Amino acid sequence: MRDAGVAHRTTGSTLLQPLGELFNLPLDQVNFVACQLLALLAAFWFRIYLSPRKASCAVRHACATMFGIYFAVFCFGWYSLHIFILVLLSYAIMTTASTPNLHRYSFVAAMGYLTLCQISRIYIFNYGILSTDFSGPMMIITQKVTTLAFQVHDGIGRRVEDLTSEQLRLAVKGRPSLLEYLSYHLNFLSILAGPCSNFRDYIAFIEGRHVHMKLLEVNWKGKDYDRLPEPSPNGAVIHKLCLTVVCLIIFLTLSKAFPLSYIVDDTFINEAPILSRFVYLYIASQACKPKYYFAWILADAVNNAAGYGFRGVDKMGNFHWDLTSNLNIWNIESATSFKMYIDNWNIQTATWLKGVCYDRAPRYPTVLTFLLSALWHGVYPGYYFTFVTGIPIMLAARAIRTNFRHYFLLSKPRKVAYDIITWIATQLAICYTVAPFGLLAVEPSIKFYKSMYFCFHIASLLLLLILPTKALGQTQKKTPQNVLNHMKMQ
């Protein structure tokens, strides 16, 4: 619990302090929600009054950047200097580093600076007790810095035949200008909660080509259109705002009734049977999720309100505004595999990890990706317990799927039984894996795993020893040459 004076000890603005006291909420959370709601209003204004038809690209870049800087200063005060220092340092590297090394230097500088900030928070804030957590925007900026650095390197430092189809599509053919760089990293649409999007998509949005270039992929004459339609994001925004309200209500209702910290309560561990503890762990984990759902869906709505996030048109002619979406709630809650769950949770971060690590790792891509994810999240020991635990569990799940799934596809009843069993196993495995993520410290994390008899650790290691598996270094990734050959055959 926070003591009475903690809410005042913040580097951000105290203008909304009375509102925080009224609702008994930390001031940093009040500032965050207020800025995101203001960003939503600004996004509508940006789309209507600063559309590409009415304003130049320079004006759109400048306004997006100034709003973003204001929101950062309002929420984090002088701590926002860390965000600006990282962006300017990365731009200096982008403009001065040699082409073969700019992605390496950018990656080391961004991850190094982020890690230093994370370490400082451990000692200054004592496991998040105090207010003003500026690490979220720093994590998003780190994603953007490294994403852009690798994409510029792909565009000007590598041969086309060495690129995968996705790398070729996203490659940036030149170093961006300072205004473009600042706008991409500091724009008000994503500075507080993300998501990380691709530089080429963002520039297309600013220049007014974002929607148009995706509409051109469709044969509209065959659909009885005499001109290109003009998709409106308003329906998608309203839908997402309704979801945020539901998520907020669920979080405020369940999080206090089912605190995650109770899983390491001595009385609970000693008196409750392990099955009951697993049930409580699942409910407590479910209670934590709406907080992330709320932040990510609201951020997605802000991007859509500005006209950004159009993914394209499906075969039925429906418009989709989920290019910047960070999660698919249905796929998360119905996931029947570890991979399906991860692929639909924090989608843009998973895309970033794939683009800068998994697809480029010469060996052990799964292990290296998990370790990078742990380092990016921070230096709390609980994060490393989570990601180190996740490696054998995910590999064991992959081995089970490879060795047994085909036996259950012979009939519908078998497939239904397989889906039910794998859903239960996946949901419990996820809860077991991520529990230390919420506990943060070493002692409660070990205490939790001891109370569960390290069951998933032991089971996953035994399965990896018993079942035939592919070597860790083997992947199913296509080589660049295979991709090019496949493209030539189309």
TORFILO-539041 format. One record per residue (C-alpha): residue number from 1; x, y, z. Coordinates in steps of 0.5 Angstrom, whole numbers, padded with zeros to 4 digits, always signed. Example, Ala and Ser with C-alpha at 12.3 -4.5 7.8 and 13.67 -1.06 7.14 Angstrom:
// residues 2
KOLNU   pos      px      py      pz
KOLNU     1   +0025   -0009   +0016
KOLNU     2   +0027   -0002   +0014
//
This chain:
// residues 490
KOLNU   pos      px      py      pz
KOLNU     1   +0000   +0000   +0000
KOLNU     2   +0002   +0007   -0001
KOLNU     3   +0003   +0012   +0005
KOLNU     4   -0001   +0018   +0005
KOLNU     5   +0005   +0022   +0003
KOLNU     6   +0007   +0018   -0003
KOLNU     7   +0002   +0021   -0008
KOLNU     8   +0005   +0028   -0007
KOLNU     9   +0012   +0026   -0009
KOLNU    10   +0012   +0026   -0016
KOLNU    11   +0016   +0030   -0021
KOLNU    12   +0010   +0031   -0026
KOLNU    13   +0005   +0036   -0025
KOLNU    14   +0001   +0037   -0019
KOLNU    15   -0005   +0040   -0022
KOLNU    16   -0009   +0034   -0022
KOLNU    17   -0008   +0033   -0015
KOLNU    18   -0015   +0034   -0012
KOLNU    19   -0017   +0029   -0017
KOLNU    20   -0013   +0024   -0015
KOLNU    21   -0015   +0025   -0008
KOLNU    22   -0022   +0025   -0010
KOLNU    23   -0022   +0018   -0013
KOLNU    24   -0016   +0015   -0009
KOLNU    25   -0011   +0014   -0015
KOLNU    26   -0004   +0015   -0015
KOLNU    27   -0002   +0022   -0019
KOLNU    28   +0002   +0019   -0024
KOLNU    29   -0004   +0015   -0026
KOLNU    30   -0009   +0021   -0026
KOLNU    31   -0004   +0025   -0030
KOLNU    32   -0003   +0019   -0035
KOLNU    33   -0010   +0018   -0036
KOLNU    34   -0012   +0026   -0037
KOLNU    35   -0006   +0026   -0042
KOLNU    36   -0009   +0020   -0046
KOLNU    37   -0016   +0023   -0046
KOLNU    38   -0013   +0030   -0048
KOLNU    39   -0009   +0027   -0054
KOLNU    40   -0015   +0023   -0056
KOLNU    41   -0019   +0030   -0057
KOLNU    42   -0012   +0033   -0060
KOLNU    43   -0012   +0027   -0065
KOLNU    44   -0019   +0029   -0068
KOLNU    45   -0017   +0036   -0068
KOLNU    46   -0011   +0034   -0072
KOLNU    47   -0014   +0029   -0077
KOLNU    48   -0020   +0035   -0078
KOLNU    49   -0016   +0041   -0078
KOLNU    50   -0009   +0039   -0080
KOLNU    51   -0010   +0034   -0085
KOLNU    52   -0005   +0033   -0091
KOLNU    53   -0010   +0037   -0095
KOLNU    54   -0010   +0043   -0090
KOLNU    55   -0003   +0043   -0087
KOLNU    56   +0004   +0042   -0090
KOLNU    57   +0008   +0036   -0087
KOLNU    58   +0013   +0040   -0083
KOLNU    59   +0007   +0043   -0080
KOLNU    60   +0004   +0036   -0078
KOLNU    61   +0011   +0034   -0076
KOLNU    62   +0012   +0040   -0071
KOLNU    63   +0005   +0040   -0068
KOLNU    64   +0005   +0032   -0067
KOLNU    65   +0012   +0033   -0063
KOLNU    66   +0010   +0039   -0059
KOLNU    67   +0004   +0036   -0057
KOLNU    68   +0008   +0030   -0055
KOLNU    69   +0014   +0034   -0051
KOLNU    70   +0008   +0037   -0047
KOLNU    71   +0005   +0031   -0045
KOLNU    72   +0012   +0028   -0043
KOLNU    73   +0013   +0034   -0039
KOLNU    74   +0007   +0034   -0036
KOLNU    75   +0007   +0027   -0034
KOLNU    76   +0014   +0026   -0032
KOLNU    77   +0017   +0033   -0030
KOLNU    78   +0025   +0034   -0031
KOLNU    79   +0025   +0026   -0031
KOLNU    80   +0022   +0027   -0039
KOLNU    81   +0030   +0030   -0040
KOLNU    82   +0032   +0022   -0040
KOLNU    83   +0027   +0021   -0046
KOLNU    84   +0030   +0027   -0050
KOLNU    85   +0037   +0026   -0048
KOLNU    86   +0036   +0019   -0051
KOLNU    87   +0032   +0021   -0057
KOLNU    88   +0038   +0026   -0059
KOLNU    89   +0043   +0022   -0057
KOLNU    90   +0040   +0017   -0062
KOLNU    91   +0040   +0022   -0067
KOLNU    92   +0047   +0024   -0067
KOLNU    93   +0049   +0016   -0068
KOLNU    94   +0044   +0016   -0074
KOLNU    95   +0047   +0022   -0077
KOLNU    96   +0055   +0020   -0075
KOLNU    97   +0056   +0013   -0075
KOLNU    98   +0058   +0009   -0081
KOLNU    99   +0053   +0005   -0085
KOLNU   100   +0055   -0002   -0083
KOLNU   101   +0055   +0000   -0075
KOLNU   102   +0050   +0005   -0074
KOLNU   103   +0045   -0001   -0072
KOLNU   104   +0049   -0004   -0067
KOLNU   105   +0051   +0003   -0064
KOLNU   106   +0044   +0005   -0064
KOLNU   107   +0042   -0001   -0061
KOLNU   108   +0047   -0001   -0055
KOLNU   109   +0046   +0006   -0054
KOLNU   110   +0039   +0005   -0053
KOLNU   111   +0039   -0001   -0049
KOLNU   112   +0045   +0001   -0045
KOLNU   113   +0041   +0008   -0043
KOLNU   114   +0035   +0005   -0042
KOLNU   115   +0038   +0000   -0037
KOLNU   116   +0042   +0005   -0033
KOLNU   117   +0035   +0009   -0032
KOLNU   118   +0032   +0002   -0030
KOLNU   119   +0037   +0001   -0025
KOLNU   120   +0037   +0008   -0022
KOLNU   121   +0029   +0007   -0021
KOLNU   122   +0031   +0000   -0017
KOLNU   123   +0035   +0004   -0012
KOLNU   124   +0031   +0011   -0012
KOLNU   125   +0024   +0008   -0012
KOLNU   126   +0025   +0002   -0008
KOLNU   127   +0021   -0003   -0013
KOLNU   128   +0016   +0002   -0015
KOLNU   129   +0013   +0004   -0009
KOLNU   130   +0014   +0012   -0011
KOLNU   131   +0010   +0015   -0016
KOLNU   132   +0013   +0018   -0023
KOLNU   133   +0015   +0012   -0027
KOLNU   134   +0018   +0014   -0033
KOLNU   135   +0020   +0008   -0036
KOLNU   136   +0014   +0006   -0040
KOLNU   137   +0016   +0012   -0045
KOLNU   138   +0023   +0010   -0045
KOLNU   139   +0022   +0003   -0047
KOLNU   140   +0017   +0005   -0053
KOLNU   141   +0023   +0010   -0055
KOLNU   142   +0028   +0005   -0054
KOLNU   143   +0024   +0000   -0059
KOLNU   144   +0023   +0006   -0064
KOLNU   145   +0030   +0008   -0064
KOLNU   146   +0033   +0001   -0065
KOLNU   147   +0027   -0001   -0070
KOLNU   148   +0029   +0005   -0074
KOLNU   149   +0036   +0004   -0074
KOLNU   150   +0036   -0003   -0077
KOLNU   151   +0031   -0001   -0082
KOLNU   152   +0036   +0005   -0084
KOLNU   153   +0041   -0001   -0084
KOLNU   154   +0037   -0005   -0088
KOLNU   155   +0036   +0000   -0093
KOLNU   156   +0043   +0003   -0094
KOLNU   157   +0047   -0002   -0092
KOLNU   158   +0045   -0009   -0094
KOLNU   159   +0044   -0012   -0101
KOLNU   160   +0037   -0013   -0103
KOLNU   161   +0038   -0020   -0104
KOLNU   162   +0040   -0021   -0097
KOLNU   163   +0034   -0018   -0094
KOLNU   164   +0027   -0022   -0092
KOLNU   165   +0021   -0020   -0096
KOLNU   166   +0019   -0016   -0089
KOLNU   167   +0026   -0013   -0088
KOLNU   168   +0025   -0011   -0096
KOLNU   169   +0018   -0008   -0095
KOLNU   170   +0020   -0004   -0089
KOLNU   171   +0027   -0002   -0091
KOLNU   172   +0029   +0006   -0090
KOLNU   173   +0033   +0008   -0096
KOLNU   174   +0036   +0014   -0093
KOLNU   175   +0037   +0017   -0086
KOLNU   176   +0031   +0022   -0084
KOLNU   177   +0032   +0029   -0082
KOLNU   178   +0032   +0032   -0075
KOLNU   179   +0024   +0034   -0076
KOLNU   180   +0022   +0027   -0078
KOLNU   181   +0026   +0024   -0073
KOLNU   182   +0023   +0028   -0067
KOLNU   183   +0016   +0027   -0070
KOLNU   184   +0017   +0019   -0070
KOLNU   185   +0020   +0019   -0063
KOLNU   186   +0016   +0024   -0059
KOLNU   187   +0009   +0025   -0063
KOLNU   188   +0003   +0025   -0058
KOLNU   189   +0000   +0019   -0061
KOLNU   190   +0005   +0014   -0058
KOLNU   191   +0010   +0018   -0053
KOLNU   192   +0006   +0016   -0047
KOLNU   193   +0004   +0009   -0048
KOLNU   194   +0006   +0007   -0055
KOLNU   195   +0005   +0003   -0059
KOLNU   196   +0012   +0002   -0063
KOLNU   197   +0010   +0003   -0071
KOLNU   198   +0014   +0003   -0077
KOLNU   199   +0018   +0009   -0079
KOLNU   200   +0015   +0008   -0087
KOLNU   201   +0008   +0007   -0084
KOLNU   202   +0009   +0014   -0080
KOLNU   203   +0011   +0018   -0085
KOLNU   204   +0006   +0016   -0090
KOLNU   205   +0001   +0018   -0085
KOLNU   206   +0004   +0025   -0084
KOLNU   207   +0004   +0026   -0092
KOLNU   208   -0003   +0023   -0093
KOLNU   209   -0001   +0017   -0096
KOLNU   210   -0003   +0012   -0091
KOLNU   211   -0010   +0010   -0092
KOLNU   212   -0009   +0011   -0100
KOLNU   213   -0004   +0007   -0101
KOLNU   214   -0007   +0001   -0098
KOLNU   215   -0014   +0002   -0101
KOLNU   216   -0010   +0002   -0108
KOLNU   217   -0009   -0006   -0106
KOLNU   218   -0016   -0007   -0108
KOLNU   219   -0020   -0007   -0114
KOLNU   220   -0025   -0003   -0113
KOLNU   221   -0028   -0003   -0120
KOLNU   222   -0030   -0010   -0119
KOLNU   223   -0034   -0008   -0112
KOLNU   224   -0038   -0003   -0116
KOLNU   225   -0034   +0003   -0114
KOLNU   226   -0033   +0009   -0119
KOLNU   227   -0028   +0012   -0114
KOLNU   228   -0024   +0010   -0108
KOLNU   229   -0028   +0010   -0101
KOLNU   230   -0026   +0014   -0095
KOLNU   231   -0025   +0010   -0089
KOLNU   232   -0027   +0013   -0083
KOLNU   233   -0024   +0011   -0076
KOLNU   234   -0030   +0014   -0072
KOLNU   235   -0033   +0007   -0071
KOLNU   236   -0027   +0004   -0069
KOLNU   237   -0025   +0009   -0064
KOLNU   238   -0032   +0009   -0061
KOLNU   239   -0031   +0001   -0061
KOLNU   240   -0025   +0002   -0057
KOLNU   241   -0027   +0007   -0052
KOLNU   242   -0033   +0003   -0050
KOLNU   243   -0028   -0003   -0049
KOLNU   244   -0023   +0001   -0045
KOLNU   245   -0029   +0003   -0040
KOLNU   246   -0031   -0004   -0039
KOLNU   247   -0023   -0006   -0038
KOLNU   248   -0023   +0000   -0033
KOLNU   249   -0029   -0002   -0029
KOLNU   250   -0027   -0010   -0029
KOLNU   251   -0020   -0008   -0026
KOLNU   252   -0022   -0003   -0021
KOLNU   253   -0027   -0008   -0019
KOLNU   254   -0023   -0015   -0019
KOLNU   255   -0016   -0012   -0017
KOLNU   256   -0017   -0010   -0010
KOLNU   257   -0021   -0016   -0009
KOLNU   258   -0016   -0021   -0012
KOLNU   259   -0009   -0018   -0010
KOLNU   260   -0003   -0022   -0013
KOLNU   261   +0001   -0021   -0007
KOLNU   262   -0004   -0026   -0004
KOLNU   263   -0001   -0032   -0007
KOLNU   264   +0005   -0031   -0003
KOLNU   265   +0001   -0031   +0004
KOLNU   266   +0004   -0036   +0009
KOLNU   267   -0003   -0037   +0011
KOLNU   268   -0006   -0038   +0004
KOLNU   269   +0000   -0043   +0002
KOLNU   270   +0000   -0047   +0008
KOLNU   271   -0008   -0048   +0009
KOLNU   272   -0010   -0048   +0001
KOLNU   273   -0009   -0054   -0003
KOLNU   274   -0005   -0053   -0009
KOLNU   275   -0011   -0054   -0014
KOLNU   276   -0014   -0048   -0010
KOLNU   277   -0008   -0044   -0011
KOLNU   278   -0008   -0045   -0018
KOLNU   279   -0015   -0043   -0019
KOLNU   280   -0014   -0036   -0015
KOLNU   281   -0007   -0035   -0019
KOLNU   282   -0011   -0035   -0025
KOLNU   283   -0017   -0030   -0022
KOLNU   284   -0011   -0026   -0020
KOLNU   285   -0008   -0026   -0026
KOLNU   286   -0014   -0024   -0030
KOLNU   287   -0015   -0018   -0025
KOLNU   288   -0009   -0015   -0027
KOLNU   289   -0010   -0016   -0035
KOLNU   290   -0015   -0010   -0036
KOLNU   291   -0010   -0005   -0033
KOLNU   292   -0006   -0007   -0039
KOLNU   293   -0012   -0008   -0044
KOLNU   294   -0014   -0001   -0042
KOLNU   295   -0008   +0003   -0043
KOLNU   296   -0006   -0001   -0050
KOLNU   297   -0013   +0000   -0053
KOLNU   298   -0014   +0007   -0051
KOLNU   299   -0007   +0009   -0054
KOLNU   300   -0010   +0005   -0060
KOLNU   301   -0016   +0009   -0060
KOLNU   302   -0012   +0016   -0060
KOLNU   303   -0008   +0013   -0066
KOLNU   304   -0014   +0012   -0070
KOLNU   305   -0017   +0018   -0068
KOLNU   306   -0012   +0022   -0072
KOLNU   307   -0013   +0017   -0078
KOLNU   308   -0007   +0013   -0077
KOLNU   309   -0007   +0005   -0076
KOLNU   310   -0011   +0003   -0082
KOLNU   311   -0009   -0004   -0084
KOLNU   312   -0013   -0005   -0090
KOLNU   313   -0019   -0008   -0093
KOLNU   314   -0021   -0015   -0092
KOLNU   315   -0025   -0020   -0097
KOLNU   316   -0031   -0018   -0095
KOLNU   317   -0030   -0011   -0096
KOLNU   318   -0029   -0009   -0089
KOLNU   319   -0024   -0003   -0087
KOLNU   320   -0019   -0005   -0081
KOLNU   321   -0016   +0000   -0076
KOLNU   322   -0012   -0005   -0073
KOLNU   323   -0005   -0004   -0076
KOLNU   324   -0002   -0001   -0069
KOLNU   325   -0007   -0005   -0064
KOLNU   326   -0003   -0008   -0059
KOLNU   327   -0007   -0014   -0057
KOLNU   328   -0013   -0019   -0059
KOLNU   329   -0017   -0020   -0053
KOLNU   330   -0021   -0026   -0055
KOLNU   331   -0014   -0030   -0058
KOLNU   332   -0011   -0028   -0051
KOLNU   333   -0016   -0031   -0047
KOLNU   334   -0018   -0037   -0052
KOLNU   335   -0010   -0039   -0053
KOLNU   336   -0009   -0046   -0053
KOLNU   337   -0001   -0045   -0054
KOLNU   338   +0004   -0041   -0051
KOLNU   339   +0006   -0038   -0058
KOLNU   340   -0001   -0036   -0059
KOLNU   341   -0002   -0033   -0053
KOLNU   342   +0005   -0029   -0054
KOLNU   343   +0003   -0027   -0061
KOLNU   344   -0003   -0024   -0059
KOLNU   345   -0001   -0020   -0052
KOLNU   346   +0003   -0014   -0053
KOLNU   347   +0003   -0015   -0061
KOLNU   348   +0008   -0009   -0063
KOLNU   349   +0013   -0011   -0058
KOLNU   350   +0013   -0018   -0060
KOLNU   351   +0014   -0015   -0067
KOLNU   352   +0020   -0011   -0065
KOLNU   353   +0023   -0017   -0062
KOLNU   354   +0022   -0021   -0068
KOLNU   355   +0025   -0016   -0072
KOLNU   356   +0031   -0014   -0068
KOLNU   357   +0033   -0020   -0065
KOLNU   358   +0029   -0027   -0067
KOLNU   359   +0030   -0026   -0075
KOLNU   360   +0037   -0024   -0074
KOLNU   361   +0040   -0028   -0069
KOLNU   362   +0045   -0033   -0072
KOLNU   363   +0043   -0038   -0067
KOLNU   364   +0039   -0039   -0061
KOLNU   365   +0033   -0034   -0063
KOLNU   366   +0028   -0036   -0058
KOLNU   367   +0033   -0036   -0052
KOLNU   368   +0036   -0029   -0054
KOLNU   369   +0029   -0026   -0056
KOLNU   370   +0027   -0028   -0049
KOLNU   371   +0033   -0025   -0046
KOLNU   372   +0032   -0019   -0050
KOLNU   373   +0025   -0018   -0047
KOLNU   374   +0027   -0019   -0040
KOLNU   375   +0033   -0014   -0041
KOLNU   376   +0028   -0009   -0044
KOLNU   377   +0023   -0010   -0039
KOLNU   378   +0027   -0008   -0033
KOLNU   379   +0032   -0010   -0028
KOLNU   380   +0027   -0013   -0023
KOLNU   381   +0029   -0020   -0021
KOLNU   382   +0022   -0022   -0022
KOLNU   383   +0022   -0020   -0030
KOLNU   384   +0028   -0025   -0030
KOLNU   385   +0025   -0031   -0027
KOLNU   386   +0019   -0030   -0031
KOLNU   387   +0023   -0030   -0038
KOLNU   388   +0028   -0035   -0036
KOLNU   389   +0022   -0040   -0034
KOLNU   390   +0018   -0038   -0040
KOLNU   391   +0024   -0041   -0045
KOLNU   392   +0024   -0048   -0043
KOLNU   393   +0016   -0048   -0042
KOLNU   394   +0015   -0045   -0049
KOLNU   395   +0020   -0050   -0052
KOLNU   396   +0017   -0056   -0048
KOLNU   397   +0010   -0054   -0051
KOLNU   398   +0013   -0054   -0058
KOLNU   399   +0015   -0061   -0057
KOLNU   400   +0009   -0063   -0055
KOLNU   401   +0005   -0060   -0060
KOLNU   402   +0010   -0063   -0065
KOLNU   403   +0010   -0070   -0063
KOLNU   404   +0002   -0071   -0061
KOLNU   405   -0002   -0065   -0064
KOLNU   406   -0003   -0069   -0071
KOLNU   407   -0006   -0075   -0067
KOLNU   408   -0012   -0071   -0065
KOLNU   409   -0014   -0068   -0071
KOLNU   410   -0017   -0075   -0074
KOLNU   411   -0024   -0073   -0071
KOLNU   412   -0028   -0067   -0068
KOLNU   413   -0029   -0070   -0061
KOLNU   414   -0021   -0071   -0061
KOLNU   415   -0020   -0064   -0063
KOLNU   416   -0025   -0061   -0058
KOLNU   417   -0021   -0065   -0053
KOLNU   418   -0014   -0063   -0055
KOLNU   419   -0017   -0056   -0055
KOLNU   420   -0020   -0056   -0048
KOLNU   421   -0014   -0059   -0045
KOLNU   422   -0009   -0055   -0048
KOLNU   423   -0013   -0049   -0046
KOLNU   424   -0012   -0050   -0039
KOLNU   425   -0005   -0052   -0039
KOLNU   426   -0003   -0046   -0043
KOLNU   427   -0007   -0041   -0038
KOLNU   428   -0004   -0044   -0032
KOLNU   429   +0003   -0044   -0035
KOLNU   430   +0002   -0037   -0037
KOLNU   431   +0000   -0035   -0030
KOLNU   432   +0005   -0039   -0027
KOLNU   433   +0011   -0036   -0031
KOLNU   434   +0008   -0029   -0030
KOLNU   435   +0007   -0029   -0023
KOLNU   436   +0014   -0026   -0021
KOLNU   437   +0013   -0021   -0026
KOLNU   438   +0008   -0018   -0021
KOLNU   439   +0012   -0020   -0015
KOLNU   440   +0018   -0016   -0018
KOLNU   441   +0023   -0019   -0012
KOLNU   442   +0027   -0025   -0011
KOLNU   443   +0024   -0027   -0004
KOLNU   444   +0017   -0027   -0006
KOLNU   445   +0018   -0030   -0013
KOLNU   446   +0022   -0036   -0010
KOLNU   447   +0017   -0037   -0005
KOLNU   448   +0012   -0037   -0010
KOLNU   449   +0015   -0043   -0014
KOLNU   450   +0017   -0047   -0008
KOLNU   451   +0010   -0047   -0006
KOLNU   452   +0008   -0049   -0013
KOLNU   453   +0014   -0055   -0012
KOLNU   454   +0017   -0052   -0019
KOLNU   455   +0012   -0056   -0022
KOLNU   456   +0012   -0053   -0029
KOLNU   457   +0020   -0052   -0029
KOLNU   458   +0020   -0060   -0027
KOLNU   459   +0015   -0062   -0032
KOLNU   460   +0018   -0058   -0038
KOLNU   461   +0025   -0060   -0037
KOLNU   462   +0023   -0067   -0037
KOLNU   463   +0019   -0067   -0043
KOLNU   464   +0025   -0064   -0047
KOLNU   465   +0029   -0069   -0044
KOLNU   466   +0024   -0075   -0046
KOLNU   467   +0021   -0072   -0053
KOLNU   468   +0024   -0071   -0059
KOLNU   469   +0026   -0064   -0061
KOLNU   470   +0029   -0060   -0066
KOLNU   471   +0036   -0057   -0064
KOLNU   472   +0035   -0050   -0061
KOLNU   473   +0039   -0047   -0066
KOLNU   474   +0034   -0049   -0071
KOLNU   475   +0029   -0045   -0074
KOLNU   476   +0023   -0045   -0079
KOLNU   477   +0025   -0038   -0081
KOLNU   478   +0026   -0038   -0089
KOLNU   479   +0033   -0036   -0091
KOLNU   480   +0033   -0029   -0095
KOLNU   481   +0035   -0033   -0102
KOLNU   482   +0029   -0038   -0101
KOLNU   483   +0025   -0032   -0100
KOLNU   484   +0027   -0028   -0106
KOLNU   485   +0027   -0035   -0110
KOLNU   486   +0019   -0036   -0107
KOLNU   487   +0018   -0028   -0110
KOLNU   488   +0021   -0030   -0117
KOLNU   489   +0016   -0036   -0117
KOLNU   490   +0010   -0032   -0116
//
